[in-house]
């Protein structure tokens, strides 16, 4: 469980850094009640994203296939590593596009 905790903290730190240094709006949810995390967002920011037919921004960053990573899953560490890798790739992409 220590590895899971560290990966969650690493993901949170990466989300915070991306949100503070770019126009991207990422949301990272942690539910202690069900022991799961979620992550999604808007690469160009919430208000600058493409809108759906009702005028709501369309998410264009959803790295978790089923919407949440459950800590009780046998694949929790692998899935959190995948999320962190996806966040690292997103940050790199955003920095390259700003240059």
MOPAC internal coordinates of N, CA, C and O (Angstrom, degrees):
PM7 1SCF
backbone

  N    0.0000 0     0.00 0     0.00 0    0    0    0
  C    1.4488 1     0.00 0     0.00 0    1    0    0
  C    1.5238 1   111.35 1     0.00 0    2    1    0
  O    1.2310 1   119.57 1   153.24 1    3    2    1
  N    1.3237 1   118.43 1   -26.76 1    3    2    1
  C    1.4605 1   120.92 1   177.93 1    5    3    2
  C    1.5265 1   111.65 1   -60.85 1    6    5    3
  O    1.2310 1   120.57 1   140.99 1    7    6    5
  N    1.3352 1   116.52 1   -39.01 1    7    6    5
  C    1.4654 1   120.16 1   178.75 1    9    7    6
  C    1.5267 1   110.48 1   -65.56 1   10    9    7
  O    1.2310 1   120.18 1   139.10 1   11   10    9
  N    1.3258 1   117.26 1   -40.90 1   11   10    9
  C    1.4607 1   121.50 1   176.74 1   13   11   10
  C    1.5227 1   109.75 1   -60.82 1   14   13   11
  O    1.2310 1   120.16 1   132.92 1   15   14   13
  N    1.3306 1   117.31 1   -47.08 1   15   14   13
  C    1.4617 1   121.23 1  -179.82 1   17   15   14
  C    1.5242 1   111.17 1   -58.85 1   18   17   15
  O    1.2310 1   120.22 1   135.25 1   19   18   17
  N    1.3210 1   117.19 1   -44.75 1   19   18   17
  C    1.4632 1   120.60 1  -179.24 1   21   19   18
  C    1.5203 1   111.26 1   -65.01 1   22   21   19
  O    1.2310 1   120.10 1   139.24 1   23   22   21
  N    1.3251 1   117.41 1   -40.76 1   23   22   21
  C    1.4638 1   120.48 1   178.95 1   25   23   22
  C    1.5265 1   111.40 1   -65.59 1   26   25   23
  O    1.2310 1   120.25 1   141.33 1   27   26   25
  N    1.3160 1   117.13 1   -38.67 1   27   26   25
  C    1.4718 1   120.18 1   176.78 1   29   27   26
  C    1.5206 1   109.32 1   -61.99 1   30   29   27
  O    1.2310 1   119.87 1   134.33 1   31   30   29
  N    1.3211 1   117.86 1   -45.67 1   31   30   29
  C    1.4639 1   121.23 1   178.20 1   33   31   30
  C    1.5301 1   111.68 1   -61.80 1   34   33   31
  O    1.2310 1   120.17 1   139.44 1   35   34   33
  N    1.3248 1   117.27 1   -40.56 1   35   34   33
  C    1.4630 1   120.91 1   178.00 1   37   35   34
  C    1.5272 1   111.24 1   -63.11 1   38   37   35
  O    1.2310 1   120.52 1   138.64 1   39   38   37
  N    1.3342 1   116.62 1   -41.36 1   39   38   37
  C    1.4684 1   120.96 1   178.44 1   41   39   38
  C    1.5270 1   110.89 1   -65.29 1   42   41   39
  O    1.2310 1   120.45 1   136.49 1   43   42   41
  N    1.3206 1   116.74 1   -43.51 1   43   42   41
  C    1.4632 1   120.46 1   178.78 1   45   43   42
  C    1.5270 1   110.11 1   -60.91 1   46   45   43
  O    1.2310 1   120.39 1   135.35 1   47   46   45
  N    1.3221 1   116.86 1   -44.65 1   47   46   45
  C    1.4661 1   120.68 1   179.46 1   49   47   46
  C    1.5211 1   110.99 1   -61.17 1   50   49   47
  O    1.2310 1   120.38 1   139.29 1   51   50   49
  N    1.3159 1   116.88 1   -40.71 1   51   50   49
  C    1.4643 1   120.59 1  -179.64 1   53   51   50
  C    1.5294 1   110.43 1   -66.72 1   54   53   51
  O    1.2310 1   120.09 1   137.42 1   55   54   53
  N    1.3283 1   117.44 1   -42.58 1   55   54   53
  C    1.4684 1   121.23 1   177.74 1   57   55   54
  C    1.5241 1   110.08 1   -60.54 1   58   57   55
  O    1.2310 1   120.12 1   134.51 1   59   58   57
  N    1.3164 1   117.38 1   -45.49 1   59   58   57
  C    1.4619 1   120.93 1   178.92 1   61   59   58
  C    1.5225 1   111.44 1   -61.06 1   62   61   59
  O    1.2310 1   120.21 1   136.81 1   63   62   61
  N    1.3287 1   117.21 1   -43.19 1   63   62   61
  C    1.4631 1   120.77 1  -179.73 1   65   63   62
  C    1.5315 1   110.68 1   -64.14 1   66   65   63
  O    1.2310 1   120.25 1   135.86 1   67   66   65
  N    1.3306 1   117.13 1   -44.14 1   67   66   65
  C    1.4683 1   120.53 1   178.94 1   69   67   66
  C    1.5243 1   109.96 1   -62.23 1   70   69   67
  O    1.2310 1   120.35 1   134.74 1   71   70   69
  N    1.3188 1   116.94 1   -45.26 1   71   70   69
  C    1.4673 1   119.96 1  -179.21 1   73   71   70
  C    1.5241 1   112.42 1   -63.61 1   74   73   71
  O    1.2310 1   120.08 1   145.86 1   75   74   73
  N    1.3270 1   117.45 1   -34.14 1   75   74   73
  C    1.4637 1   120.58 1  -177.34 1   77   75   74
  C    1.5217 1   113.06 1   -82.50 1   78   77   75
  O    1.2310 1   119.45 1   154.73 1   79   78   77
  N    1.3123 1   118.65 1   -25.27 1   79   78   77
  C    1.4639 1   120.19 1  -173.28 1   81   79   78
  C    1.5262 1   114.03 1  -107.97 1   82   81   79
  O    1.2310 1   119.74 1   176.09 1   83   82   81
  N    1.3334 1   118.10 1    -3.91 1   83   82   81
  C    1.4662 1   121.35 1   179.65 1   85   83   82
  C    1.5271 1   109.20 1  -136.25 1   86   85   83
  O    1.2310 1   120.96 1    -1.88 1   87   86   85
  N    1.3325 1   115.78 1   178.12 1   87   86   85
  C    1.4635 1   120.91 1   176.18 1   89   87   86
  C    1.5201 1   112.47 1   -83.62 1   90   89   87
  O    1.2310 1   120.50 1   175.79 1   91   90   89
  N    1.3134 1   116.65 1    -4.21 1   91   90   89
  C    1.4638 1   122.47 1  -177.79 1   93   91   90
  C    1.5301 1   111.05 1   -66.34 1   94   93   91
  O    1.2310 1   120.92 1   -38.34 1   95   94   93
  N    1.3213 1   115.86 1   141.66 1   95   94   93
  C    1.4646 1   121.84 1   174.25 1   97   95   94
  C    1.5211 1   108.03 1  -115.65 1   98   97   95
  O    1.2310 1   120.91 1   -74.11 1   99   98   97
  N    1.3267 1   115.86 1   105.89 1   99   98   97
  C    1.4582 1   121.58 1   177.01 1  101   99   98
  C    1.5172 1   109.05 1  -107.20 1  102  101   99
  O    1.2310 1   121.11 1   -33.50 1  103  102  101
  N    1.3001 1   115.48 1   146.50 1  103  102  101
  C    1.4578 1   122.10 1   177.08 1  105  103  102
  C    1.5163 1   108.30 1  -120.49 1  106  105  103
  O    1.2310 1   120.99 1   -50.27 1  107  106  105
  N    1.3162 1   115.71 1   129.73 1  107  106  105
  C    1.4627 1   121.55 1   178.98 1  109  107  106
  C    1.5150 1   106.75 1  -121.73 1  110  109  107
  O    1.2310 1   120.86 1   -63.17 1  111  110  109
  N    1.3114 1   115.96 1   116.83 1  111  110  109
  C    1.4577 1   120.33 1  -178.66 1  113  111  110
  C    1.5146 1   111.46 1  -106.93 1  114  113  111
  O    1.2310 1   121.41 1   -42.93 1  115  114  113
  N    1.3040 1   114.91 1   137.07 1  115  114  113
  C    1.4617 1   121.47 1   176.53 1  117  115  114
  C    1.5194 1   107.96 1  -123.99 1  118  117  115
  O    1.2310 1   120.71 1   -52.37 1  119  118  117
  N    1.3077 1   116.25 1   127.63 1  119  118  117
  C    1.4573 1   120.39 1   177.54 1  121  119  118
  C    1.5219 1   108.88 1  -119.03 1  122  121  119
  O    1.2310 1   120.90 1   -74.05 1  123  122  121
  N    1.3151 1   115.89 1   105.95 1  123  122  121
  C    1.4573 1   120.82 1   176.97 1  125  123  122
  C    1.5162 1   112.11 1   -70.86 1  126  125  123
  O    1.2310 1   121.08 1   156.34 1  127  126  125
  N    1.3336 1   115.55 1   -23.66 1  127  126  125
  C    1.4653 1   120.13 1  -178.90 1  129  127  126
  C    1.5291 1   111.52 1   -67.30 1  130  129  127
  O    1.2310 1   121.01 1   137.97 1  131  130  129
  N    1.3295 1   115.67 1   -42.03 1  131  130  129
  C    1.4690 1   119.35 1  -179.43 1  133  131  130
  C    1.5265 1   112.21 1  -110.23 1  134  133  131
  O    1.2310 1   120.10 1  -177.32 1  135  134  133
  N    1.3369 1   117.41 1     2.68 1  135  134  133
  C    1.4628 1   122.87 1   178.16 1  137  135  134
  C    1.5203 1   112.44 1    54.83 1  138  137  135
  O    1.2310 1   121.74 1  -116.42 1  139  138  137
  N    1.3235 1   114.27 1    63.58 1  139  138  137
  C    1.4539 1   120.59 1   179.44 1  141  139  138
  C    1.5233 1   109.73 1  -150.00 1  142  141  139
  O    1.2310 1   121.02 1   -19.26 1  143  142  141
  N    1.3350 1   115.65 1   160.74 1  143  142  141
  C    1.4549 1   121.70 1   173.69 1  145  143  142
  C    1.5204 1   109.06 1  -128.60 1  146  145  143
  O    1.2310 1   121.56 1   -24.09 1  147  146  145
  N    1.3269 1   114.62 1   155.91 1  147  146  145
  C    1.4524 1   121.12 1   174.43 1  149  147  146
  C    1.5222 1   108.42 1  -136.63 1  150  149  147
  O    1.2310 1   120.64 1   -20.10 1  151  150  149
  N    1.3107 1   116.38 1   159.90 1  151  150  149
  C    1.4561 1   120.74 1  -179.79 1  153  151  150
  C    1.5268 1   108.14 1  -154.60 1  154  153  151
  O    1.2310 1   120.89 1   -46.90 1  155  154  153
  N    1.3254 1   115.91 1   133.10 1  155  154  153
  C    1.4581 1   121.30 1   176.04 1  157  155  154
  C    1.5193 1   108.03 1  -161.13 1  158  157  155
  O    1.2310 1   120.43 1    -8.68 1  159  158  157
  N    1.3156 1   116.78 1   171.32 1  159  158  157
  C    1.4463 1   117.19 1   178.63 1  161  159  158
  C    1.5086 1   114.98 1   178.19 1  162  161  159
  O    1.2310 1   122.74 1    12.89 1  163  162  161
  N    1.3267 1   112.36 1  -167.11 1  163  162  161
  C    1.4506 1   123.66 1  -173.32 1  165  163  162
  C    1.5284 1   108.03 1  -130.71 1  166  165  163
  O    1.2310 1   120.44 1   -68.79 1  167  166  165
  N    1.3271 1   116.77 1   111.21 1  167  166  165
  C    1.4591 1   121.67 1  -174.27 1  169  167  166
  C    1.5328 1   112.96 1   -59.48 1  170  169  167
  O    1.2310 1   119.94 1   142.67 1  171  170  169
  N    1.3219 1   117.73 1   -37.33 1  171  170  169
  C    1.4672 1   121.57 1  -178.53 1  173  171  170
  C    1.5188 1   111.99 1   -96.74 1  174  173  171
  O    1.2310 1   120.17 1  -172.75 1  175  174  173
  N    1.3048 1   117.28 1     7.25 1  175  174  173
  C    1.4495 1   121.37 1  -176.78 1  177  175  174
  C    1.5132 1   110.64 1    98.76 1  178  177  175
  O    1.2310 1   120.91 1   -25.38 1  179  178  177
  N    1.3153 1   115.87 1   154.62 1  179  178  177
  C    1.4655 1   121.66 1  -176.31 1  181  179  178
  C    1.5274 1   111.74 1   -58.82 1  182  181  179
  O    1.2310 1   120.44 1   132.08 1  183  182  181
  N    1.3124 1   116.76 1   -47.92 1  183  182  181
  C    1.4616 1   120.28 1  -173.91 1  185  183  182
  C    1.5215 1   113.22 1   -81.07 1  186  185  183
  O    1.2310 1   119.68 1   161.39 1  187  186  185
  N    1.3203 1   118.22 1   -18.61 1  187  186  185
  C    1.4672 1   121.81 1  -179.16 1  189  187  186
  C    1.5165 1   113.22 1   -96.90 1  190  189  187
  O    1.2310 1   119.71 1   179.37 1  191  190  189
  N    1.3190 1   118.15 1    -0.63 1  191  190  189
  C    1.4628 1   121.51 1  -177.96 1  193  191  190
  C    1.5208 1   111.27 1   -77.93 1  194  193  191
  O    1.2310 1   121.93 1   -21.34 1  195  194  193
  N    1.3218 1   113.92 1   158.66 1  195  194  193
  C    1.4576 1   120.17 1   175.61 1  197  195  194
  C    1.5229 1   108.74 1   -60.29 1  198  197  195
  O    1.2310 1   120.26 1   -36.41 1  199  198  197
  N    1.3241 1   117.12 1   143.59 1  199  198  197
  C    1.4710 1   122.15 1  -176.21 1  201  199  198
  C    1.5300 1   110.96 1  -102.22 1  202  201  199
  O    1.2310 1   120.90 1   -28.87 1  203  202  201
  N    1.3328 1   115.88 1   151.13 1  203  202  201
  C    1.4572 1   120.60 1   173.65 1  205  203  202
  C    1.5291 1   109.01 1   -83.14 1  206  205  203
  O    1.2310 1   120.32 1     3.75 1  207  206  205
  N    1.3283 1   116.99 1  -176.25 1  207  206  205
  C    1.4687 1   120.55 1  -175.85 1  209  207  206
  C    1.5257 1   112.73 1   -63.39 1  210  209  207
  O    1.2310 1   120.03 1   158.38 1  211  210  209
  N    1.3345 1   117.55 1   -21.62 1  211  210  209
  C    1.4631 1   121.11 1   179.06 1  213  211  210
  C    1.5253 1   112.78 1   -95.54 1  214  213  211
  O    1.2310 1   120.42 1  -177.28 1  215  214  213
  N    1.3292 1   116.80 1     2.72 1  215  214  213
  C    1.4533 1   120.94 1   177.48 1  217  215  214
  C    1.5183 1   115.36 1    89.81 1  218  217  215
  O    1.2310 1   119.94 1  -172.04 1  219  218  217
  N    1.3318 1   117.72 1     7.96 1  219  218  217
  C    1.4620 1   121.20 1   179.10 1  221  219  218
  C    1.5289 1   110.11 1   -91.19 1  222  221  219
  O    1.2310 1   120.03 1   -39.44 1  223  222  221
  N    1.3306 1   117.55 1   140.56 1  223  222  221
  C    1.4686 1   120.20 1   178.48 1  225  223  222
  C    1.5259 1   111.73 1   -59.96 1  226  225  223
  O    1.2310 1   121.44 1   -37.25 1  227  226  225
  N    1.3131 1   114.84 1   142.75 1  227  226  225
  C    1.4630 1   121.72 1   179.56 1  229  227  226
  C    1.5297 1   108.52 1   -95.93 1  230  229  227
  O    1.2310 1   120.67 1   -53.66 1  231  230  229
  N    1.3080 1   116.33 1   126.34 1  231  230  229
  C    1.4687 1   120.86 1   176.56 1  233  231  230
  C    1.5156 1   108.95 1   -63.08 1  234  233  231
  O    1.2310 1   120.80 1   -44.38 1  235  234  233
  N    1.3241 1   116.08 1   135.62 1  235  234  233
  C    1.4580 1   119.25 1   176.54 1  237  235  234
  C    1.5315 1   111.24 1  -125.76 1  238  237  235
  O    1.2310 1   120.97 1  -167.09 1  239  238  237
  N    1.3146 1   115.76 1    12.91 1  239  238  237
  C    1.4668 1   120.51 1   173.25 1  241  239  238
  C    1.5233 1   107.60 1  -138.96 1  242  241  239
  O    1.2310 1   121.20 1   -74.21 1  243  242  241
  N    1.3273 1   115.32 1   105.79 1  243  242  241
  C    1.4680 1   122.11 1   178.01 1  245  243  242
  C    1.5303 1   107.97 1  -139.00 1  246  245  243
  O    1.2310 1   120.79 1   -96.59 1  247  246  245
  N    1.3305 1   116.09 1    83.41 1  247  246  245
  C    1.4630 1   119.53 1  -173.58 1  249  247  246
  C    1.5290 1   115.82 1   -76.75 1  250  249  247
  O    1.2310 1   119.93 1   169.08 1  251  250  249
  N    1.3291 1   117.75 1   -10.92 1  251  250  249
  C    1.4648 1   120.44 1  -177.69 1  253  251  250
  C    1.5189 1   108.35 1  -103.09 1  254  253  251
  O    1.2310 1   120.74 1   -62.94 1  255  254  253
  N    1.3249 1   116.19 1   117.06 1  255  254  253
  C    1.4588 1   121.29 1  -173.28 1  257  255  254
  C    1.5224 1   114.55 1   -56.91 1  258  257  255
  O    1.2310 1   119.78 1   132.70 1  259  258  257
  N    1.3210 1   118.03 1   -47.30 1  259  258  257
  C    1.4599 1   119.58 1  -175.79 1  261  259  258
  C    1.5300 1   112.72 1   -99.13 1  262  261  259
  O    1.2310 1   120.47 1  -167.47 1  263  262  261
  N    1.3361 1   116.71 1    12.53 1  263  262  261
  C    1.4621 1   120.51 1   175.25 1  265  263  262
  C    1.5152 1   115.66 1    91.50 1  266  265  263
  O    1.2310 1   119.48 1   158.13 1  267  266  265
  N    1.3249 1   118.59 1   -21.87 1  267  266  265
  C    1.4625 1   120.55 1  -178.70 1  269  267  266
  C    1.5249 1   110.35 1  -151.45 1  270  269  267
  O    1.2310 1   121.76 1   -27.40 1  271  270  269
  N    1.3096 1   114.24 1   152.60 1  271  270  269
  C    1.4678 1   120.98 1   171.89 1  273  271  270
  C    1.5187 1   106.45 1  -109.21 1  274  273  271
  O    1.2310 1   120.89 1   -62.76 1  275  274  273
  N    1.3147 1   115.91 1   117.24 1  275  274  273
  C    1.4630 1   122.59 1  -177.85 1  277  275  274
  C    1.5136 1   109.28 1   -90.82 1  278  277  275
  O    1.2310 1   120.23 1   -52.32 1  279  278  277
  N    1.3076 1   117.17 1   127.68 1  279  278  277
  C    1.4635 1   121.08 1  -178.38 1  281  279  278
  C    1.5265 1   112.20 1   -66.35 1  282  281  279
  O    1.2310 1   119.97 1   154.76 1  283  282  281
  N    1.3130 1   117.67 1   -25.24 1  283  282  281
  C    1.4661 1   121.10 1  -179.57 1  285  283  282
  C    1.5256 1   112.30 1   -78.32 1  286  285  283
  O    1.2310 1   120.39 1   170.01 1  287  286  285
  N    1.3215 1   116.86 1    -9.99 1  287  286  285
  C    1.4518 1   121.64 1   179.74 1  289  287  286
  C    1.5244 1   110.81 1   -69.57 1  290  289  287
  O    1.2310 1   120.74 1   -32.83 1  291  290  289
  N    1.3170 1   116.18 1   147.17 1  291  290  289
  C    1.4652 1   120.69 1   175.97 1  293  291  290
  C    1.5304 1   111.47 1   -65.57 1  294  293  291
  O    1.2310 1   120.77 1   157.87 1  295  294  293
  N    1.3249 1   116.14 1   -22.13 1  295  294  293
  C    1.4613 1   121.66 1  -177.22 1  297  295  294
  C    1.5224 1   112.81 1   -99.36 1  298  297  295
  O    1.2310 1   119.38 1  -165.40 1  299  298  297
  N    1.3280 1   118.78 1    14.60 1  299  298  297
  C    1.4629 1   121.49 1  -175.10 1  301  299  298
  C    1.5236 1   112.11 1   -57.18 1  302  301  299
  O    1.2310 1   119.93 1   132.23 1  303  302  301
  N    1.3183 1   117.73 1   -47.77 1  303  302  301
  C    1.4690 1   120.36 1  -178.49 1  305  303  302
  C    1.5278 1   109.92 1   -64.18 1  306  305  303
  O    1.2310 1   120.21 1   133.11 1  307  306  305
  N    1.3098 1   117.21 1   -46.89 1  307  306  305
  C    1.4656 1   120.78 1  -179.73 1  309  307  306
  C    1.5297 1   110.66 1   -61.99 1  310  309  307
  O    1.2310 1   119.97 1   137.90 1  311  310  309
  N    1.3333 1   117.67 1   -42.10 1  311  310  309
  C    1.4575 1   121.07 1  -179.79 1  313  311  310
  C    1.5288 1   111.54 1   -67.13 1  314  313  311
  O    1.2310 1   119.86 1   140.85 1  315  314  313
  N    1.3223 1   117.87 1   -39.15 1  315  314  313
  C    1.4597 1   120.99 1   177.11 1  317  315  314
  C    1.5309 1   110.87 1   -67.64 1  318  317  315
  O    1.2310 1   120.20 1   141.72 1  319  318  317
  N    1.3102 1   117.22 1   -38.28 1  319  318  317
  C    1.4672 1   120.44 1   175.02 1  321  319  318
  C    1.5304 1   110.14 1   -62.35 1  322  321  319
  O    1.2310 1   120.62 1   139.63 1  323  322  321
  N    1.3200 1   116.42 1   -40.37 1  323  322  321
  C    1.4643 1   121.08 1   177.06 1  325  323  322
  C    1.5219 1   111.79 1   -63.79 1  326  325  323
  O    1.2310 1   120.52 1   139.33 1  327  326  325
  N    1.3227 1   116.62 1   -40.67 1  327  326  325
  C    1.4615 1   120.54 1   177.58 1  329  327  326
  C    1.5228 1   110.21 1   -63.87 1  330  329  327
  O    1.2310 1   120.07 1   134.52 1  331  330  329
  N    1.3142 1   117.47 1   -45.48 1  331  330  329
  C    1.4616 1   121.09 1   179.49 1  333  331  330
  C    1.5315 1   110.40 1   -62.12 1  334  333  331
  O    1.2310 1   120.01 1   138.73 1  335  334  333
  N    1.3061 1   117.59 1   -41.27 1  335  334  333
  C    1.4653 1   121.26 1   177.39 1  337  335  334
  C    1.5280 1   110.63 1   -62.79 1  338  337  335
  O    1.2310 1   120.26 1   137.78 1  339  338  337
  N    1.3269 1   117.11 1   -42.22 1  339  338  337
  C    1.4581 1   121.47 1   177.85 1  341  339  338
  C    1.5278 1   111.04 1   -62.72 1  342  341  339
  O    1.2310 1   120.53 1   138.58 1  343  342  341
  N    1.3246 1   116.59 1   -41.42 1  343  342  341
  C    1.4710 1   120.46 1   177.67 1  345  343  342
  C    1.5269 1   110.94 1   -65.07 1  346  345  343
  O    1.2310 1   120.09 1   139.71 1  347  346  345
  N    1.3237 1   117.43 1   -40.29 1  347  346  345
  C    1.4648 1   121.11 1   176.72 1  349  347  346
  C    1.5285 1   110.94 1   -62.17 1  350  349  347
  O    1.2310 1   120.40 1   136.99 1  351  350  349
  N    1.3336 1   116.85 1   -43.01 1  351  350  349
  C    1.4615 1   121.56 1   178.19 1  353  351  350
  C    1.5230 1   110.74 1   -63.71 1  354  353  351
  O    1.2310 1   120.46 1   137.87 1  355  354  353
  N    1.3320 1   116.73 1   -42.13 1  355  354  353
  C    1.4676 1   120.70 1   178.93 1  357  355  354
  C    1.5206 1   110.09 1   -62.15 1  358  357  355
  O    1.2310 1   120.20 1   134.04 1  359  358  357
  N    1.3241 1   117.23 1   -45.96 1  359  358  357
  C    1.4613 1   120.37 1  -179.97 1  361  359  358
  C    1.5308 1   110.84 1   -59.78 1  362  361  359
  O    1.2310 1   120.61 1   135.93 1  363  362  361
  N    1.3178 1   116.44 1   -44.07 1  363  362  361
  C    1.4598 1   120.79 1   179.41 1  365  363  362
  C    1.5263 1   110.02 1   -62.13 1  366  365  363
  O    1.2310 1   120.16 1   134.90 1  367  366  365
  N    1.3169 1   117.30 1   -45.10 1  367  366  365
  C    1.4622 1   121.97 1   179.07 1  369  367  366
  C    1.5299 1   111.00 1   -60.17 1  370  369  367
  O    1.2310 1   120.39 1   135.30 1  371  370  369
  N    1.3155 1   116.86 1   -44.70 1  371  370  369
  C    1.4614 1   120.69 1  -178.88 1  373  371  370
  C    1.5238 1   111.56 1   -64.69 1  374  373  371
  O    1.2310 1   120.55 1   138.57 1  375  374  373
  N    1.3217 1   116.55 1   -41.43 1  375  374  373
  C    1.4649 1   120.69 1   179.49 1  377  375  374
  C    1.5266 1   110.31 1   -65.63 1  378  377  375
  O    1.2310 1   120.40 1   137.76 1  379  378  377
  N    1.3272 1   116.84 1   -42.24 1  379  378  377
  C    1.4658 1   120.29 1   179.54 1  381  379  378
  C    1.5232 1   111.28 1   -64.73 1  382  381  379
  O    1.2310 1   119.80 1   142.86 1  383  382  381
  N    1.3308 1   117.99 1   -37.14 1  383  382  381
  C    1.4579 1   121.37 1  -179.21 1  385  383  382
  C    1.5265 1   112.18 1   -71.94 1  386  385  383
  O    1.2310 1   120.13 1   154.74 1  387  386  385
  N    1.3374 1   117.37 1   -25.26 1  387  386  385
  C    1.4569 1   120.55 1   178.18 1  389  387  386
  C    1.5213 1   111.75 1   -79.49 1  390  389  387
  O    1.2310 1   120.43 1   156.40 1  391  390  389
  N    1.3246 1   116.79 1   -23.60 1  391  390  389
  C    1.4781 1   120.58 1  -176.04 1  393  391  390
  C    1.5171 1   112.05 1   -75.27 1  394  393  391
  O    1.2310 1   120.10 1   180.00 1  395  394  393

